[in-house]
Amino acid sequence: MSFPKMARIRQHFEVESLRDIPAAIIDQFNKINADEKIKPGMEIAITVGSRGISNIPTIVKSVADEIKKRGATPFIIPAMGSHGGATAEGQIEVLDGLGVTEESTGCEIRSSMDVVEVGVTSEGIPVYVDKHAYNADGIIVMGRVKPHTDFKNKIESGVLKMASIGMGKHKQALALHTYGIKGISEMMPEVGKVAISHSKTLFAIAIVENAHEETAIIEAIENDKIEERERELLKKAFDLMPSLPVDEMDILIVDEMGKNFSGTGMDTNIIGRIRVLGVEEPKKPGIKYIIASNLSEASHGNALGIGLADLTTQRLYKKIDLKTMNENVVTSTFLARANIPIVLDNDQEALKAALRATWGVVEEKARIVRIPNTLHIGELYVSEVIFNELKDKKNIEVLEDLQEMKFDDEGHFVPMSVIH
């Protein structure tokens, strides 16, 4: 079987970005009047989640430095629900995979799955807060505001989700996910508000990234303004979100999936697949087959989201830690996302199988896109048919002209970073 030639291109998005993150943090601490909130001798908890946020070690260190300037002691709590196998040790490992360590941030990490019940919502949902955060003298709830991978609403991923499922750990995740999609789309914001109002939360820090996965906005927000401002920042995040350069594909190859790229392993907003009962599937992009080639080391075996793919490789399959993945997916109740697709020996065999199943399409004319992961889609490979559609567009830069696909000795694609 012959494969179509591929060209490497770069998409250019209109973006804004912060060039001096420490300076931006200083400005936000001054704006929020942090001197009145943070006093000498206080211990301040900073929430850090499991997502791959650009510059997160620098952001956390800059926040910690501002706390130290005011004579207080910062520490980090992993705020990530059931991730990391729902264990304290596993959640430290997740942070380590993101580059967030005690050495890189200059502050202690206190990880525990123990929580304190602090209140209840109007619908009777108990609200929990991480024990270390609850016992602190203050909490800074920090999170990235972005479109959620499971649902669409006025509040999606962001500060309130971090305050609820993040600070509430595995117990809060279970309490909300018991209600399925309603739990996280409709009930989650109120849980977050109760957690903030019934704890020593000082203020929030919201992060928004641009289409090149660069830090675009860092904003400190007073507690009573969090819901209103998060709605506005979510609209901004939607405007800045990147997308694949075409809407119709026969095959999408994802070199690497993982929790550090998206909570669902592959961002549903990018691939156009959600696979949650009761949630309508996106109308675009339309992709016949998705090949998940590898699992990131930072995922520590958690391949949740593999069920969004149609084909995968023995390499990825052997990396799956079923206990860790199943803990996460059973907590979420979105079981289809852990379905194991057809497993082939390597990328080459997976591609052959996908091409075989693209009925009526001549191999050389197949519409194929290859991306490193769903977080980084600025640079990518496209097959000849798509390349001819895109090459003259103003926002497309041709990095490498059409050439034969490159595989290593084991039949896997040569990584993009070493192709010249």
N, C-alpha and C positions, 0 to 999 in steps of 0.2 A: 504493500500500500504506500502511495506517495503522499507527502504532506505539503500543504501550501507554504510558500515562502512567507517570511514574516519581516516586518520593518519595525524599528524601534522609534517611537515618537515621544514628544513631551507636550502635554496639554498646558497651556498658560491660562491661569485664572486671574481675574482682577482681585487683588488681595490687599488687606491692610495687616500690618503685624507690629508687635512691640519689639524694639531692638534692644532696650535696656530693661530687663525684667526687674532687677533689684531696685532700680529707680522708680519703676511703676508701683512696686509694692510699698516703697516709702511714701509715695504720693497718696496711695489708698489708705495707709495707716493714718496719715495726717488728716485726710478727708473725713475719716470715720471718727476722728478725735480719740484715737486709741489711748492717749495719755490718761484720759478719764476712765477708761475701761480696764486697762492693764496696770496693776500696781506692783511695786517691788514685793518679792516674796511669793507671788502667786504661781501656781502650776497651771499651765494652759495646754489643753489637748488640741491637736490639729488633726482633722480627719483626712485620711488619704485612701483613695479607693483602689480598685484593681485594674482600672483601664489604663491603656497606654497613652497618657497625656504628654504632649510635647513639653519639654523643659521641666518636667515635674520635679526632679531633684533640685533644680535651681529655684523653682517657685517655693518649694517647701523650706529650703534653707533660708531663702530671703524672708519668708514669714517668720521662721524661727529666730533669725537675727534681729528682726524688729521687736519681737517679744523680749529677747535678751537685753536689748538696749534700754528697755523700761524696767529692768531689774527683776524680771520674772523668768521662770523656767519652762521652756516648751517641751512637749513630748508628742509623739505621733501615736495615733491609734489606727490600725487597719480598719477601714469602714467598708466592708465588702460582703455583707450578708453571708451566703453559704459558700463563697469562693474559697479556694485554697483547701478544698476538702472539708470545709466547715470545722477546721482545727486552728488553734492559735499558732502552732508551728507552721502550718501550711500557709497561713495568711502572711506571716513574716517572709516566707519564701516567695510569695507573689510580689511583695514589695521589693524584695531583693532583685527579682527579675526585671523590675521597672527602674532599677538604679537607685531606689529609695532605701538607704541604709543609715545606720547611726553615723557612719563615717562621712557619707556624702551630704548629710543634712545637719550634722552637728547636734543632734538631739536624740534622746532615748526613744526606742519603740516599745510600747507596752501593749502586748497582744493578749487578748483573752476572749473567749466566747461567752463569758458571764455577762449578764445584763441585769438592769434594775427596771422594774415596771414603774413608770412615772405617771401614767394616766390612761385614759380611754377615749376613743373618738365618739362622735354622736351616733355612730352605727354599732358601737360596742366592741370595736377592735382595741385590744390592749396595746399600749405603746411602751416600747422598751428602749433603753439607752445603755450603751456599753458601760460596764462597771467602772473602768478607769476614767472614762470621760465624765461620768456622773459624779465621781468623787473628786474631780479636779476643781480648781477655783474658777475655771472658765473654759469655754470651748469655742474654737473657731471652726465652723462648718465650711469646708472647702470642697468644691466639686465643679466639674465641667458641665456646662449647659449645652446640650446637643439633642437632635432628634433621637427618639427612642427607637430601638430595633423591634419592639413588640406591638406598639400601638401609636395612635395619633391623638393628641389632646392639647389643651392649652398649657399644661405643665407636663413635661416628659422627663428626660434625664437631666439632672441638675442638683441644685442645693437641697431641695425638699426630698428628693430621692435619697441623697446622701444622708440627710437627717433621719430618714425613716428606715429604709432597708439597710443602709450603710451603718449608721450608729446602732441600729437595733439588732444587728448581727443575724445569725441563723434563725433565732427565735422569731424576730420580726419578719424575716423573709417567709418563714412558714406560715405565720399568721395572715399575711397578705396574699400569698400565692394560693392559699386554701380557697380563695374566692376566684381563682383563675384570672383572666385578663381584667376583670372588674377590680380586683384587688390592687393591681399596680397602676391601672389607668385612672380609676375614679377615687379609690380609697386612700392611695398612697400620699397625695398632697396633704390631706388632713392629718394623717399620722405624723408627717414631717413637721407640721405646724405645732402639734401637741408636744412633740419631742423637744422642739426649740423653746417653746414657752414654759415647759416644765423641767428644764435643765438650766445650767448656768451658761448657756450660749451667749457669747458676747456680740458676735456679728458673723456674717457669712462672707466668703470670698468666692466669687463666681469667675470661671474661666471659659472663654470662648475661643475656638480655633478657626483658622481660615481654611480655604480649599487646599492649601499646600501643607496642612497639618502644622502650621506655625501658630504661636500664641498671638491672638489678635486683640483680646480684651482680658484684662484682669480688673475686677471691680469689687470693692468692699461694700457690703450692703447692710444697713440697719435691719434688725430683726422684723420690725413691723412693715418693712418695705420688700421683704424677700419674695413673696408670692407675686406681687405686681411687677417687680423688676425682672423676675425670672421669666415671666410671660414675654416681656419685651425682648429679653436676650435670646429666648428661643426663636423668635421671629428672625432675629439677626443671624443666629446660627444656621437657620434654614437658608437664608440668602447667601451665606458664605460656603455652604456645603458643596463639595465637588460631586461630579458624576462621571460615569463612563462616557466616552466620546460618541457612542452610537447606541441606539435603543434596541436594535435587533441583532442577535448573535446566535450562531449555531452552537458554539462552545465558548465558555469562559474558563480559563485556567487560572486558578489561584495558587501561586507558588507556596504560600504559607498562610494557614489560618491559626487563630489562637485568641485567648482571652486578653492578651495585651493589645490586640488590634480592635476587638469589639467584644462586648459581653456575649454576643452570639457567635463568636469565632470568626464569622464573616458578617460584615455590616449589612443588615437586611435592606437598608436604604440604598445601598450601592448595588446589590445583586437582584433586588426586586422579588425577594422571597421572604415570607414571614413564617408560614406553617404553624400557626397557632389557631386552635379551634375558635370559631366565632369572629375571627379577624379576616377582613377581605384582603386578598392578595393584591399587591400593586399592579397597575396596568402596564408599567414599564420599569426597567427594561425587560424585554422579552428574551429569555435565554433558554434554549432547548436543553443543554446539558452543562453542568458545572463539575469541573474536576478539582478536587482538593488534593494538592500534591504533598504537602508536608504540614506538620504541627510544630509551632514555635516552642523552643525550650522554655520560654517564660510561662507557658501554659501549664507546665508541670503535669502533663498527661491529661489535662482537662480538655477534651475534644468536643465539648458541647457546641452544637452548630454543625457537626459533621452531617447531620440529617438534612441540612440545606443543600448538600452536594448530591450528585448522581453517581459519581465515580470517585474512587480514591486509590491510594497505593499501599502496598505492603509496608513501606517505610512509615507512613503515617499510622496505619493500623497498629503496628507493633509498639508505637509510642503511647497508645491510649491507656490511661489508668482508669479502668472501669469504675472503681469505687469512687474516685474523685469526680469523674464526669457524672456518674449516676446520682451522687449526692446533690450536685448542682441542678441537674435536670429534674429530678423527682421533687426537689424543693420548689422549682419553678412551676411544675405540673405541665410543662409544654414538652411532652414526652417525645413527640416526633423529631425534635431537634437532636436527639441522640441516636436516631436510627442509623445503622451502619449501611452505607451504600455498597454497591458492587466494588470489590477489592481486586485490583490488578497488580501485576508484579512491579510495575514502574510507570513513569510518566508516559513513556512511549506506547506501552500496551494500553494504558487508559485512553490515550488519544486515539489509538486505532479503534478501540471499542466505541468511543463516542462518535467518531466519523462513520463507522459502520451503521450506527443507529440514526444518522441524519438522512432520512429517506429522501432519495431523489436528488441529493446534493453531490456533485462531483467533488472529490477530495480537494483538488487544487482551487476550487471556488468556495470552499467553506469559509464562513464568517467566524473567525476565531480572534479572541482577545486574550492576552496573557498579562496578568498583573502580579506584582510582588505580594500584595495582600490588599485587603479592602480599605486600609487606612491610608496607604500611599499609592495613589493612582495617577499621579502627575506624569510619571514615566511608565510606559507600557509598550507591549508588542501588539501589533495588529496584522492580520493576514492581508494578502494582496488585494482582495476585493475591497476591504474596508480602507486600506491604505490609499487606494485610488480615489475614494470618496473624501478623504480627509486631508490629503497632502497639501492642497492649495488653500486651506482655510487659514485665516489670520492668526488664530490662537493655537495653531499646531506647528511645532518645530520638528523637523526630521533629524533624528540623531544618528540613525543607521538605515541605509537603504535596504531594500528587499534582499534577503539572503536565506539560505537553507536553515531549518531549525537545527540547533546544536544540542546534542545529548552527551552525557558523560558515559563512562564505561559501564555503569549500572543501568543505563537507559533512562536516567532522569535528566530533565532540562538543566543545562548549565546555568547556575545562578546569574541573575541579571547583573549583579555587582562585579562579576569577573568577565563578562562578555565585552569585547572591544571590537 
